[in-house]
Amino acid sequence: MTQRERFKMQEQRLQLLIERGSRCEVCGKQLTINNLQIAHRIPQSKANLKKYGKKVVHHPLNLATVCSLKCNSAVLCNPATMPITTQKLIKRIEGSLDENE
């Protein structure tokens, strides 16, 4: 990962923290840049990256601000076990991408 990519990722983390009210989206715990975790609702696996693409997997609607692995697991939206929920999320993301083009 290049220095520029690291900077962009840190900037996105900070932006999400501010936009989401500095609270864990699952339990409501206060978050800081030090205890913040970014969870992918649709997992960031090689298969999902290939199937849906980076724009979907790394889209802000697919990311959640959480405080722990327990809360991370709570936002998981696995396409294999939750196909309807996953498809709804993908449609929202794709709609958002269409608006920005």
Backbone bond lengths (Angstrom), bond angles and torsions (degrees), N, CA, C in turn:
res aa  C-N    CA-C-N  psi(-1)  N-CA   C-N-CA  omega(-1)  CA-C   N-CA-C  phi
1 M - - - 1.445 - - 1.529 108.64 -
2 T 1.310 115.26 131.59 1.460 119.14 -178.58 1.530 110.22 -79.02
3 Q 1.321 115.10 166.12 1.461 120.07 178.84 1.533 110.21 -63.05
4 R 1.314 116.14 -37.66 1.462 120.32 178.69 1.530 111.12 -63.85
5 E 1.329 117.39 -42.14 1.470 121.35 178.32 1.525 110.70 -64.17
6 R 1.332 117.20 -41.24 1.476 121.05 177.40 1.525 110.88 -61.48
7 F 1.337 116.14 -43.87 1.457 120.37 179.20 1.527 110.65 -62.03
8 K 1.330 116.86 -44.87 1.463 121.41 179.94 1.532 110.99 -62.10
9 M 1.332 116.52 -39.91 1.456 121.08 179.29 1.537 110.56 -65.95
10 Q 1.329 117.02 -43.20 1.474 120.91 178.13 1.526 110.47 -63.12
11 E 1.332 116.22 -40.00 1.455 120.68 178.78 1.530 110.47 -63.31
12 Q 1.337 116.97 -41.52 1.462 121.03 178.96 1.535 110.29 -65.69
13 R 1.327 117.34 -40.61 1.469 121.01 178.27 1.526 110.47 -59.82
14 L 1.318 116.54 -46.27 1.456 121.43 -179.88 1.529 110.91 -64.59
15 Q 1.317 116.92 -42.19 1.459 121.31 178.82 1.531 110.65 -61.76
16 L 1.340 117.35 -45.28 1.467 120.72 178.35 1.521 111.02 -62.38
17 L 1.322 116.45 -41.73 1.469 121.01 179.71 1.531 110.01 -58.13
18 I 1.316 117.07 -45.68 1.461 121.54 -179.11 1.530 111.26 -69.11
19 E 1.338 116.57 -47.29 1.471 121.48 -177.98 1.523 112.23 -61.39
20 R 1.316 117.01 -34.82 1.469 120.97 -175.18 1.528 112.20 -92.77
21 G 1.319 116.44 11.43 1.463 120.01 173.19 1.513 115.53 78.90
22 S 1.310 118.56 17.55 1.473 123.29 177.53 1.522 112.89 56.81
23 R 1.312 116.11 33.98 1.468 122.16 178.85 1.523 110.09 -129.59
24 C 1.330 115.49 147.80 1.458 120.80 173.58 1.525 107.73 -64.00
25 E 1.310 116.88 131.39 1.458 121.18 -177.81 1.530 113.08 -71.55
26 V 1.324 117.16 -10.76 1.459 120.44 -179.88 1.526 111.17 -102.00
27 C 1.334 116.54 -56.79 1.469 119.82 -172.95 1.522 114.02 -103.90
28 G 1.329 118.13 -11.20 1.451 121.04 178.09 1.518 115.74 84.75
29 K 1.325 117.24 3.54 1.464 121.34 179.92 1.532 109.94 -61.34
30 Q 1.338 116.32 142.81 1.464 121.90 176.99 1.526 109.50 -62.80
31 L 1.327 116.05 133.31 1.463 121.33 179.91 1.520 110.37 -112.81
32 T 1.324 115.00 146.58 1.459 122.35 170.62 1.521 106.55 -126.10
33 I 1.303 116.19 172.48 1.471 119.21 178.59 1.533 110.44 -61.91
34 N 1.337 117.64 -23.42 1.467 121.73 -178.59 1.523 113.85 -79.70
35 N 1.336 118.75 -32.92 1.471 119.48 -178.60 1.525 112.94 -107.95
36 L 1.329 116.87 3.73 1.454 122.41 179.71 1.525 111.57 -69.39
37 Q 1.320 115.32 134.13 1.459 121.75 169.60 1.531 106.87 -123.36
38 I 1.305 115.55 140.99 1.463 120.63 176.11 1.524 107.42 -103.88
39 A 1.317 115.49 121.04 1.460 121.42 -178.90 1.521 109.85 -106.26
40 H 1.320 116.42 136.97 1.465 121.77 172.84 1.526 107.74 -89.21
41 R 1.319 117.06 123.96 1.471 120.17 177.32 1.535 108.62 -65.53
42 I 1.324 116.76 -54.08 1.466 121.34 170.52 1.524 104.45 -87.62
43 P 1.325 117.73 118.02 1.464 120.71 -172.84 1.527 114.05 -55.07
44 Q 1.310 113.98 148.41 1.458 122.96 -179.70 1.531 109.77 -87.26
45 S 1.313 117.06 59.48 1.463 121.16 179.13 1.525 109.59 -94.48
46 K 1.332 116.40 163.15 1.466 120.49 177.41 1.530 110.58 -58.68
47 A 1.317 116.17 -41.53 1.467 120.44 -178.99 1.529 111.18 -63.44
48 N 1.336 117.14 -44.29 1.468 120.24 179.98 1.524 111.59 -69.31
49 L 1.334 117.05 -37.45 1.464 119.68 176.85 1.527 110.61 -62.73
50 K 1.318 116.19 -39.57 1.464 120.40 179.37 1.537 110.98 -70.02
51 K 1.326 116.38 -42.42 1.466 121.01 -176.20 1.531 112.61 -73.36
52 Y 1.347 117.66 -45.41 1.466 121.61 -173.28 1.529 113.55 -103.62
53 G 1.332 116.99 -22.77 1.458 120.97 -179.38 1.525 112.84 90.10
54 K 1.327 115.22 158.72 1.462 121.41 -178.77 1.523 112.21 -63.31
55 K 1.333 116.82 -35.84 1.466 119.60 -177.69 1.525 111.94 -61.53
56 V 1.327 117.32 -34.38 1.464 121.34 178.67 1.526 110.15 -81.03
57 V 1.319 117.35 -50.44 1.470 121.28 -174.82 1.528 112.11 -63.03
58 H 1.338 117.64 -35.99 1.460 120.67 -178.01 1.529 113.27 -100.94
59 H 1.308 117.28 11.15 1.464 121.49 -179.94 1.535 109.74 -69.18
60 P 1.338 117.79 144.28 1.469 120.31 179.55 1.527 114.61 -54.77
61 L 1.329 118.91 -32.16 1.464 120.18 177.69 1.528 112.18 -67.85
62 N 1.323 117.05 -20.91 1.460 121.16 178.33 1.525 111.65 -91.43
63 L 1.319 117.28 -3.10 1.460 121.23 -177.55 1.522 110.27 -107.27
64 A 1.323 115.29 142.56 1.459 121.24 177.64 1.520 109.07 -127.82
65 T 1.325 116.29 144.35 1.463 120.50 175.43 1.526 107.44 -93.02
66 V 1.330 115.62 120.24 1.457 121.50 -176.96 1.530 110.37 -134.15
67 C 1.335 115.16 168.25 1.464 119.93 -175.80 1.524 113.82 -106.39
68 S 1.329 117.97 -16.39 1.463 119.27 -173.84 1.524 110.94 -155.95
69 L 1.320 115.32 170.96 1.467 119.65 176.67 1.524 111.59 -64.28
70 K 1.337 116.24 -33.42 1.462 120.13 178.21 1.529 110.11 -61.48
71 C 1.328 116.76 -46.48 1.466 120.78 178.23 1.520 111.21 -70.09
72 N 1.326 117.16 -33.07 1.458 121.73 175.83 1.529 109.41 -59.06
73 S 1.320 116.74 -46.02 1.468 121.29 179.89 1.525 111.67 -63.19
74 A 1.328 116.73 -30.90 1.464 120.94 -177.40 1.526 112.75 -69.75
75 V 1.329 118.24 -25.39 1.474 120.37 -179.57 1.520 112.70 -93.92
76 L 1.324 117.37 -5.34 1.455 122.60 -177.37 1.527 111.39 -58.18
77 C 1.308 115.44 133.21 1.460 122.79 -179.58 1.527 106.74 -128.97
78 N 1.309 116.87 77.43 1.461 122.06 -174.66 1.524 110.62 -75.43
79 P 1.332 117.70 124.68 1.469 120.53 -179.69 1.525 113.59 -57.59
80 A 1.315 117.81 -30.00 1.465 120.66 -178.32 1.527 111.86 -73.33
81 T 1.315 117.92 -33.99 1.460 120.98 -175.82 1.527 113.52 -104.54
82 M 1.345 117.02 -18.39 1.468 121.70 -178.54 1.539 110.06 -134.51
83 P 1.340 117.05 61.25 1.472 119.17 -173.37 1.529 114.76 -62.57
84 I 1.311 119.17 -36.72 1.465 121.00 -178.13 1.525 110.45 -69.85
85 T 1.326 116.64 -47.38 1.464 121.43 178.42 1.519 110.31 -60.70
86 T 1.319 116.42 -41.76 1.463 121.09 179.52 1.521 110.87 -62.80
87 Q 1.332 117.34 -45.16 1.464 120.30 -179.42 1.531 111.60 -63.66
88 K 1.335 117.43 -37.94 1.467 120.88 177.31 1.530 110.17 -62.86
89 L 1.315 116.53 -43.47 1.463 120.89 179.20 1.529 110.45 -64.02
90 I 1.313 117.18 -44.08 1.463 121.17 179.85 1.526 110.40 -61.75
91 K 1.332 117.86 -40.80 1.465 120.86 178.38 1.530 110.82 -63.42
92 R 1.336 117.42 -40.75 1.473 120.72 177.51 1.530 110.29 -62.50
93 I 1.330 115.77 -43.64 1.468 120.10 -179.92 1.522 110.23 -64.52
94 E 1.319 117.42 -47.56 1.465 121.13 -179.76 1.521 110.97 -62.14
95 G 1.340 118.12 -37.74 1.458 121.75 176.08 1.524 110.92 -62.82
96 S 1.310 115.87 -40.51 1.462 120.98 177.76 1.533 111.15 -65.92
97 L 1.323 116.12 -39.49 1.475 120.38 177.62 1.520 110.77 -64.96
98 D 1.345 117.09 -40.18 1.467 121.50 179.60 1.529 110.93 -63.24
99 E 1.336 117.20 -37.89 1.473 122.14 -179.90 1.527 110.97 -66.12
100 N 1.323 116.64 -32.83 1.459 120.71 -176.08 1.525 113.54 -84.37
101 E 1.307 117.61 -8.54 1.477 119.97 -178.97 1.498 112.29 -89.00
